[in-house]
Structure formats: structure tokens, C-alpha cells
Amino acid sequence: MRIYISQLRQELTVMIRNGEQLLLLVVIPVALLVFFSQTDFLPTGNENKIDFLLPGILSLAVISTAMVSLGIATGFERSYGVLRRLGTTPLGTRRLVAAKISAICIIEIAQLVILTVVGLLLGWNPSRINLLQVLVFIILGTACFAGIGLTLAGRLRAEMNLAAQNGLYLVFLLLGGIFVASDELPSTLSKVSSFSPSSLFSGLLRDSFNNTVVLADAVALSCWAIATCTIAVVSFRWSD
Amino acid sequence: MSAKSCELRTVMVMNISTKSHEVAISVRNLVVDYKNLRAVDNISFEAKAGEVTVVIGPNGAGKTSTMEVCSGVRAATSGVVSVLGLDPKKDRGKVNSQIGVMLQDGGVYPSARVHEITRHYCNLYDNRTNADELLESVDLTRQKKTNWRKLSGGEKQRLSLALALAAKPRIAFLDEPTSGVDIFGRDLIRNIVRQLAADGCAVIMATHELDEAQRVADHVLMFQSGQLLANAPMTELQNETGQRQTLEDIFRNLAEKSKSQGTQ
């Protein structure tokens, strides 16, 4: 337990010390929530803007943490030889992965609390939320996006990985049903978007905020999670 | 291979079997391949507790690959490697708790602070050292709040050495420990290496700095093109080749003889 806690503390310390990480994990999601809830840029239809935005921004926060933050940090750790060196200690892969996942979960809990408080301040109505369902889909989404992040981090050089993670983040941001619902996109993009994990994830979170669920989407996201985690485990390299 | 270097090998094998020090690492017929390249070509040696075994040779000669296999970082293509009587890959957990590894490229989070990363590494071992004492031993107490990326080259090397010693290791694998280190830092690292051996640790030290190697070596492994040119106690090498010869002279002579034999 001492070893796991020490590694967890190290993961959190490194994550929090990086200014760009804090920007990605907290400042950007909160700024986007505040900005788009106060403007009329987004086609939210008759729905209350904050009710539409909050689950989307929450899914963006999970993607930021589980995919981009974890993926970029792991890619650079591999490049710097951090993982190779840790591999010569009694830490072991299981404790390393457990510490990384725990660090992500702690950050996501903080994001959930901060975004919920900001959402409430902006007029979000929490009466219809199914909190248990939200938590289940956040866990599923975390697995799915961590799998994508680690797959890229495990195969690409650190700089390529950085570019790929940010590029994919932008794609998910624009086409993933986060700010614009998939059915509002042009038809071709809409079809592509509806199968993307970000679209499925943000849709499921949005459903959970209204206490509903589309079972087929939940199954599809589960398949994504299993596939990405499997690919990450099979393809991952601990050193260049 | 020249007759003399063949003799050296024979002498060494006899000496190993007659020395009283415990064998910490035993390597038999080790081969390491990378795709189309044979990095280590059927080598055998032993390293003993209480001795400094220096590993020398040109870039790409197989030094780091051999150390990586012995420290469990890399799998051998073939051959038998025993570390403290264990398989460094299959028994990685048990081996890792008893070894300290100093990599060539640091392997530290750039934003990590000196004391923080040292304390973390100390926490990874049951038989751990006190982080403050460890930093004092490598003269980094004043830099304890400094980030890794802000340390000088020599300071990074000393911190990297400290992390390798966090386990109070029975075997220390040190890859280029004095590279980029100033004269005082070298003195300090040399003293630590000698003290480790005096305390019964088997020190395996790869280096390009042959004068430094000569000062600390009990035993020498000379690599070239993945093979061992020599595998002998330092005193045997000097007796065989003449006391006035430096390690650099000995290496040059053996390399040239090996090369000329290869071209014949």
C-alpha cells in the first residue's frame, strides 16, 4: 500500500504542477461552460442552454483527463525513460496502472464537483439527474478514452503523440456531440459522429442528466471501451 | 582473438572459480538481437559481490544491452542469466527489490523536485534509505527543492545515482555514472562506488571514461561488436599486459589484435 500511495502522490504532484494540465483539466471546461451558457452561438433548440451544455462539458472534461492528460503524460514519461526506470523498482505494472487510474479518478471527481457547482450557479436544474447512471458512464467513458490515450502514447514518439492527442481532442470537441448534437451536423458528419465514442459518451451523459438511457448506445460505448483497452494493453511499449 | 586474450579469458574463468566472493550475476551464452542486428553475441561472465565490475567498449558494443538484460529491463534472445540466483525477467519483483539501476538518460520526471523524487524512490523499497541522508551522501542537500530540469549535468548524475541507491542494493547497475560530472563530483561518485563494494554490493559500471574505470575496477569486461574481448580481474589484465599499461592501452591492443585476426 505504501508503494501505491507514494506513486499516486507522485502522479498527482506531477499532474497538478504542470500549468498546461490545470488549464486543460479545469480552466478550459469551466471557461467553455460559462462562455457558451451566456451566448447564443450553439443550436440548443428549446432546451435550456446550461442543461444541454453541462453533460457535454462534463464529457469533455473526462476526455481531457482520461485521454489527453493521461496520454500525453505517459508518452513523455516513456520518452524520458521514467517508465523504464520505474520498471527496475518493486513498483510493478499493476501498482503503476492503479496509481494512474486513481489519479485520473481523483481529478475527475474534482472536475465533477467544480463543474456541478458552476452549473448550479448558472441555473442548471438537477432535479432529473440519475447520479448513479452518470457515475457508471463516467467510469465506462474513462476506460474508453484512457484506452485511446494509452494506445497513442504506447506507440507514437512523444512529440507525435502530443500532436495526435490534441488533434483527436479537437475532433471529439467539434464532432463528438459535445457542443453540437450529432443530429444537428451535416448528414455525412452526423453518421460518422453518431458512432464516435465521444458522441456516444456525451449522449449517454446527457440522457443520464434527464434520467433516461439508450441501451444500444451503452452497449456500443462498452464495446469501444473493451476494444480500446485491449488494443492499449497489447500494443503498449514501456520504453522507446 | 589473439592467443594472449584467449589466455586472459582462461585465467579469468579459473580465478572466478577460486575466488571466495559470492557470485551475484551469472551470464551464460547470452545473445541479444534487435531485428536484423545482433547486439550481444554469445557472451558469458560472472560478477561478484564486493567487487566493482567495469564494462567498457565502444558505442554499440553491447554494454547497455547486457546491463539491461541483467537488470530485467530487456529480455534475452537466448542464454541463461541468473541474478542473485533468480531469473531477472521471471522473478522481476524479487530481483527489483534488491537491485539499484542508474540509467544513461536519467529517467526522472522533469518537473519532479530533488527531495520529492528521492523520497518517492525510497518509499518504493522495504529495505529503504532515508531520503535526507541519501541526498547528503551525493551532496545535493542544498538542491532539495530544485526541479530535475534545472539541475546541472553533474547534479543530475548524482541524483540519478542516489535513486539507484535508494534500495540499499545488493547489486548496483550504473550506466555512465561519471558522464558530464566535474572533478569533485567524480571523486564523490568514485568514493561511493568503492564504499558500495566495500559494503558487499556487486557494482556493475558501464563507462567510456577508461581512466575512471581503471581507478575503481576490480574486474573488467571489455566489449567489442557484441563480444567480450576480455573478461578478467584488473590485476590479471595488468599482469598479463604489463603494469605500465593503462586500461585504454590494453583495450586498444586487444581491439587491434582482434581486428587483425578477424581480417586474416
Interface residues (C-beta under 8 A of the other chain):
Chain A: R2 I3 S6 Q7 R9 Q10 T13 V14 R17 N18 E77 Y80 G81 V82 R84 R85 L86 G87 T88 T89 P90 L91 G92 S239
Chain B: S71 G72 V73 G93 N96 S97 I99 V101 L103 D105 G106 G107 V108 Y109 P110 S111 A112 E116 I117 R119 H120 Y121 N123 L124 Y125 D126 L163 A167 F173
